[in-house]
Amino acid sequence: MSHADLLLLLQRKWTGQITMEELERLEACLRQSPQHAEWAEAYEMIWAKATPPPQTPIMLNLDEEFDHLLARIEAQKASASASHPRSLWLVYRRRVMAVAAIGLLFLTAWFGWQQWIVTPREHQEYATKDRHKVALPDGSVVSMRKGAHLTYTPERYGRQERKVYLEGEAFFEVEGNSKKPFLVYTPCGAEVEVVGTKFDVKASKTETCVVVAEGVVLLRSKPIGSSAQQSKSVRLSTHQKGRVNEAGLQKPITLQHLNELAWQTRILVFKDTPLSEVCSTLEEIYGMRVELTNEAMKTCLYTGNYDSTYRAEDILQGICGTYGSQLAALEIDHYRLVGGGCLK
């Protein structure tokens, strides 16, 4: 179950809208996944604090009140003179209207209260293509990669903090605000915190990777079954990459280039880069497959800079020209470099 699905089912449970089938699915998930169970417990505590205390119900028994009213009317009727029927009817009518007004007021107040405590709805964004843009309420911009899923609650966003949930990959350009930190939560339990910066997050159920393009990012990892005090964190600065996976928080590395962000920046930089790495980068960014018939060419060192004006085929043609290879297009997005060799 994805993180977003878990939140949706928990919300439906707490608001009394969950079906029996959904409840069984939720309970099965919490039994099978200690991490999901821990999340659910933490979210329930947040929900309890964020939800207004229930209003003391008005204990009004309309049937009983009406019976008492009729009894008083009958008592007055018995003692009243038969010469005043109209006055008695007016008293009766006013009393009935008063009871009806009280009932209407009670129902209106109850309905208004229910409307007020309805949980704010989450906003969901699904990227069907690369560079799917999302403008957040504070002016921050998210560029989502195809297949990514972003969730946030507009009514709560920016009250004390700016919180979003991400599954997939997205590039964030966050507006600076030292009083309201920007938080990204991911399915594997990682948390990314920034004030104002540019960074990329690739999040799955088993791993979260963060690459900082500009500024400083705090990456946290909370191991399953641990408390908030036991969570670990690391500061990442420009051109650094951090990773959280099942083994925990990994040591950050410094990148020589930001080719991992080329899907967003459309800029590729190779400097004495092994050809095997060049080919894997092109496969990742352009979603294609590249083969080398000469295995020895994998260790060839390649240098070249490319921007958005270059197609993937243009880059491969440049590589072939450098090493004397021939480019063969086998099918759509499937290429093979035939022959050639490393430069001496």
C-alpha positions in Angstrom: 0.0 0.0 0.0 1.4 3.4 -0.9 1.8 6.2 1.6 -0.9 8.2 -0.1 -3.4 5.3 0.0 -2.6 4.8 3.7 -3.4 8.4 4.5 -6.6 8.3 2.5 -7.9 5.2 4.3 -6.9 6.6 7.7 -8.8 9.8 6.9 -11.9 7.9 5.9 -11.7 5.9 9.1 -11.4 8.9 11.3 -14.3 10.7 9.6 -16.5 7.6 9.7 -16.7 7.3 5.9 -14.7 4.1 5.5 -16.4 1.0 4.1 -16.1 -2.5 5.6 -13.9 -3.6 2.7 -11.6 -0.6 3.1 -11.4 -1.2 6.9 -10.3 -4.8 6.4 -7.7 -3.7 3.8 -6.4 -1.1 6.2 -6.2 -3.4 9.2 -4.4 -6.1 7.1 -1.9 -3.5 5.9 -1.2 -2.4 9.5 -0.7 -6.0 10.7 1.7 -6.9 7.9 3.8 -3.7 7.9 5.2 -2.4 11.2 6.3 0.8 9.4 2.7 1.5 8.2 1.4 0.7 11.7 3.9 3.2 13.2 2.9 5.9 10.7 -0.7 5.3 11.5 -0.1 5.7 15.2 1.8 8.9 14.7 -0.8 10.4 12.3 -3.6 9.5 14.7 -1.9 11.5 17.5 -1.6 14.4 15.1 -5.2 14.1 14.1 -6.3 14.0 17.7 -4.5 17.3 18.4 -5.6 19.0 15.2 -9.3 18.0 15.5 -11.4 20.5 17.6 -12.9 18.9 20.8 -16.4 17.6 20.3 -19.1 20.1 21.4 -21.1 19.0 24.4 -24.3 17.7 22.9 -27.6 19.4 23.6 -29.7 16.8 25.4 -33.1 17.9 24.2 -36.0 15.4 24.1 -38.5 17.1 21.8 -41.2 14.4 22.5 -41.0 14.8 26.2 -40.9 18.6 26.0 -44.0 18.6 23.8 -45.9 16.3 26.1 -45.1 18.6 29.0 -46.3 21.5 26.9 -49.6 19.8 26.1 -50.1 19.0 29.8 -49.7 22.6 30.8 -52.0 23.7 28.0 -54.7 21.2 29.2 -54.3 22.5 32.8 -54.8 26.0 31.6 -57.7 25.0 29.4 -59.5 23.3 32.3 -59.2 26.4 34.5 -59.9 28.9 31.7 -63.4 30.2 31.1 -65.3 28.8 28.1 -65.8 32.4 27.0 -62.1 32.8 25.9 -61.5 30.1 23.3 -59.5 32.3 21.0 -57.1 33.4 23.7 -56.5 29.8 24.6 -55.8 28.9 20.9 -53.3 31.7 20.5 -51.4 30.5 23.6 -51.3 27.0 22.3 -50.1 28.1 18.9 -47.3 30.3 20.3 -46.1 27.4 22.5 -46.0 24.9 19.6 -44.2 27.4 17.4 -41.6 28.0 20.2 -40.9 24.3 20.5 -40.6 24.0 16.7 -38.2 26.9 16.6 -36.0 25.4 19.3 -35.8 22.1 17.3 -35.0 23.9 14.1 -32.2 25.9 15.9 -30.8 22.7 17.3 -30.7 21.0 13.9 -29.1 24.0 12.2 -26.4 24.3 14.9 -25.6 20.5 14.6 -25.4 20.7 10.8 -23.1 23.7 11.0 -20.8 22.0 13.5 -20.5 18.9 11.4 -19.6 21.1 8.4 -17.0 22.9 10.4 -15.2 19.8 11.7 -15.0 18.1 8.3 -11.4 17.1 7.6 -9.7 19.4 5.0 -9.4 17.6 1.7 -6.0 16.6 0.3 -4.9 17.8 -3.1 -3.4 15.1 -5.3 -1.1 15.5 -8.3 -0.2 12.7 -10.7 2.4 13.3 -13.4 1.6 11.7 -16.7 4.8 13.2 -18.3 8.1 14.6 -17.3 8.3 18.2 -15.9 4.7 18.3 -14.8 4.6 21.7 -13.0 2.8 22.3 -9.7 2.6 25.7 -8.1 2.2 25.4 -4.3 0.3 28.1 -2.2 3.4 29.8 -1.0 4.9 30.3 -4.5 7.2 27.2 -4.4 7.2 25.2 -7.6 7.4 21.4 -8.0 8.4 19.8 -11.3 7.3 16.2 -11.3 8.7 13.4 -13.3 6.4 11.0 -15.1 4.7 8.6 -12.7 5.3 10.7 -9.6 2.5 11.3 -7.0 2.4 14.5 -4.9 0.0 15.1 -2.0 -0.6 18.1 0.3 -3.5 19.7 2.2 -4.1 23.3 1.0 -6.1 24.3 4.2 -3.2 23.3 6.4 -0.2 24.0 4.2 1.8 26.9 5.6 0.0 27.3 8.9 3.1 26.3 10.9 5.0 24.4 8.3 4.8 23.5 4.6 4.3 19.8 4.3 4.0 17.6 1.2 4.2 13.8 0.5 6.0 12.4 -2.5 6.2 9.1 -4.2 8.3 9.1 -7.4 10.7 11.8 -8.4 10.3 15.6 -8.4 12.5 18.7 -8.5 11.6 21.4 -5.8 12.2 25.1 -6.0 11.3 26.3 -2.5 10.5 29.9 -1.6 12.5 31.0 1.5 10.7 31.2 4.8 12.7 30.6 8.0 9.6 30.6 10.2 7.8 27.9 8.2 10.1 25.0 7.1 9.3 23.0 4.0 9.0 19.3 4.6 8.9 16.4 2.2 7.8 13.0 3.5 8.5 9.8 1.5 7.1 6.2 1.6 10.3 4.7 3.1 10.0 6.9 6.2 12.6 9.6 5.2 12.0 13.3 5.8 13.5 16.2 3.8 13.5 19.6 5.5 14.6 22.9 3.9 14.0 26.6 4.3 14.5 27.7 0.8 16.5 25.9 -1.8 16.5 23.8 -5.0 16.8 20.0 -4.8 15.6 16.7 -6.3 13.9 13.9 -4.4 13.5 10.4 -5.8 11.3 8.4 -3.4 10.1 4.8 -3.4 8.9 2.3 -0.8 12.5 1.1 -0.1 14.7 4.1 -0.8 14.9 7.9 -0.9 17.6 9.8 -2.8 18.2 13.6 -2.5 20.4 15.7 -4.8 20.9 19.3 -3.8 21.2 21.7 -6.7 21.4 24.9 -4.6 21.3 25.6 -0.8 21.2 23.3 2.2 18.9 20.3 2.9 18.4 18.3 6.0 17.8 14.6 5.3 16.3 12.5 8.2 15.9 8.8 8.6 13.6 7.2 11.2 14.3 3.5 11.5 11.3 1.2 11.9 10.2 0.8 15.6 12.4 3.8 16.7 11.2 7.0 18.4 11.6 10.5 17.0 14.6 11.0 19.3 16.4 8.0 17.7 16.1 9.4 14.2 19.3 10.2 12.4 19.9 13.1 10.1 22.6 14.6 7.7 23.1 18.0 6.2 23.5 18.1 2.4 24.9 21.2 0.6 25.1 22.1 -3.1 26.2 19.2 -5.4 25.8 16.7 -2.6 23.7 13.5 -2.7 22.1 11.7 0.3 20.4 8.4 0.4 18.1 6.6 2.9 17.3 2.9 2.3 16.6 -0.3 4.3 20.2 -0.1 5.6 19.5 3.3 7.1 21.0 6.7 6.4 24.0 6.5 4.0 27.1 8.7 4.0 26.6 11.7 1.6 28.7 11.9 -1.5 29.8 15.0 -3.5 28.9 15.0 -7.2 31.2 16.2 -10.0 28.1 17.1 -12.0 24.3 17.1 -11.8 23.5 14.8 -14.7 21.0 13.0 -12.4 18.9 16.2 -12.8 19.1 16.4 -16.6 15.5 15.2 -16.9 14.7 18.6 -15.4 17.6 20.9 -16.3 18.2 19.4 -19.8 21.9 19.8 -19.2 24.5 16.9 -19.5 28.1 17.3 -18.6 30.7 14.5 -19.2 34.3 15.0 -18.3 36.6 12.0 -18.7 33.5 9.9 -17.9 33.6 6.1 -18.6 31.5 5.3 -21.6 29.6 2.7 -19.6 28.4 5.5 -17.3 27.6 7.8 -20.2 25.4 5.2 -21.7 23.6 4.4 -18.4 23.0 8.2 -17.9 21.5 8.5 -21.4 19.3 5.5 -20.7 18.1 7.0 -17.4 17.4 10.5 -18.8 16.0 9.6 -22.2 14.3 6.3 -21.3 16.2 4.4 -24.0 18.5 1.4 -24.3 22.1 1.6 -25.5 24.3 -1.4 -26.3 28.1 -1.6 -27.1 29.3 -4.4 -29.3 32.9 -3.8 -28.2 32.9 -4.5 -24.4 36.4 -2.9 -24.2 34.8 0.4 -25.0 33.0 0.6 -21.6 36.2 1.9 -20.1 36.7 4.6 -22.8 36.8 8.1 -21.2 34.4 10.6 -22.9 34.1 14.4 -22.6 31.2 16.4 -23.9 28.6 19.0 -22.8 25.0 19.0 -24.0 21.9 21.1 -23.5 18.2 20.8 -24.4 18.9 21.5 -28.1 20.5 18.0 -28.4 18.4 14.9 -29.0 19.6 11.6 -27.6 20.4 10.4 -31.2 22.6 13.5 -31.7 24.6 12.7 -28.6 25.1 9.1 -29.7 26.2 10.2 -33.1 28.8 12.4 -31.4 30.1 9.5 -29.4 30.3 7.3 -32.5 32.3 10.1 -34.3 34.8 10.2 -31.4 35.5 6.4 -31.2 34.9 5.4 -34.9 31.7 3.5 -34.2 28.6 3.1 -36.3 25.2 3.8 -34.8 22.5 1.2 -35.5 18.9 2.0 -34.6 17.3 -1.4 -33.8 13.8 -0.1 -32.9 12.3 2.9 -31.1 14.6 4.1 -28.3 16.9 1.1 -28.8 20.4 1.8 -30.2 23.6 -0.1 -30.7 27.1 1.2 -31.1 28.9 -1.1 -33.5 32.7 -1.4 -33.6 35.2 1.3 -32.7 37.7 1.6 -29.9 39.1 3.8 -27.2 41.4 6.6 -28.2 45.1 6.0 -27.6 
